């Protein structure tokens, strides 16, 4: 079930959102929802270049594997 959210925007920001939604022929709420979801997904996942950099770092991979193994054994210090 969808939820209703009240959002307070400055006039110029509202106008920019409204114009963008109108130019794409979709509701303002849909524009805001899809933009917010895209930003969240961008922050949660790595892109191909970042993943390649991670996989190329042998020291980091070794530490990640050790940390994962320690977590499975419930050993080590964990931050909440």
C-alpha positions as CSV (number, residue, x, y, z in Angstrom):
1,X,0.0,0.0,0.0
2,X,1.4,3.4,-0.9
3,X,2.0,6.1,1.7
4,X,1.6,9.8,1.6
5,X,4.5,12.0,2.5
6,X,4.5,15.7,3.0
7,X,7.6,17.4,1.5
8,X,8.4,21.1,2.1
9,X,10.3,22.7,-0.8
10,X,11.6,26.1,-1.7
11,X,9.7,27.7,-4.6
12,X,12.6,27.5,-7.0
13,X,13.2,23.8,-6.1
14,X,9.5,23.0,-6.6
15,X,9.5,24.8,-9.9
16,X,12.6,22.9,-11.1
17,X,11.0,19.5,-10.1
18,X,7.6,20.5,-11.7
19,X,9.3,21.5,-14.9
20,X,11.3,18.3,-15.1
21,X,8.2,16.2,-14.4
22,X,6.2,18.1,-17.1
23,X,9.0,17.7,-19.6
24,X,9.0,13.9,-19.1
25,X,5.2,13.8,-19.0
26,X,4.9,12.1,-15.6
27,X,3.6,13.1,-12.2
28,X,5.8,15.1,-9.9
29,X,5.6,12.4,-7.2
30,X,6.9,9.8,-9.6
31,X,9.9,12.1,-10.6
32,X,10.8,12.6,-6.9
33,X,10.4,8.9,-6.0
34,X,12.5,7.6,-8.9
35,X,15.2,10.2,-8.3
36,X,15.4,9.4,-4.6
37,X,15.5,5.7,-5.3
38,X,18.3,6.1,-7.9
39,X,20.4,8.1,-5.4
40,X,19.9,5.5,-2.7
41,X,20.9,2.7,-5.1
42,X,23.9,4.7,-6.3
43,X,25.2,5.0,-2.7
44,X,24.5,1.4,-1.7
45,X,26.3,-0.4,-4.6
46,X,29.7,-0.1,-6.2
47,X,30.1,0.7,-9.9
48,X,32.3,-1.5,-12.1
49,X,35.4,0.7,-11.8
50,X,35.2,0.7,-8.0
51,X,34.7,-3.0,-7.9
52,X,37.7,-3.6,-10.1
53,X,39.8,-1.4,-7.7
54,X,38.6,-3.5,-4.7
55,X,39.3,-6.8,-6.4
56,X,42.8,-5.6,-7.4
57,X,43.7,-4.8,-3.8
58,X,45.1,-8.2,-2.5
59,X,45.7,-6.8,1.0
60,X,42.2,-5.6,1.3
61,X,40.7,-8.8,0.0
62,X,42.8,-10.8,2.5
63,X,41.5,-8.6,5.4
64,X,37.9,-8.9,4.1
65,X,38.1,-12.7,4.0
66,X,39.6,-12.8,7.5
67,X,36.9,-10.5,8.8
68,X,34.2,-12.5,7.2
69,X,35.6,-15.7,8.7
70,X,35.8,-14.1,12.1
71,X,32.2,-12.9,11.8
72,X,31.0,-16.5,11.0
73,X,32.9,-17.7,14.1
74,X,31.4,-14.8,16.1
75,X,34.9,-13.7,17.0
76,X,36.4,-10.2,17.1
77,X,35.1,-6.7,17.8
78,X,31.9,-5.5,16.1
79,X,30.7,-2.0,15.8
80,X,27.0,-1.3,16.2
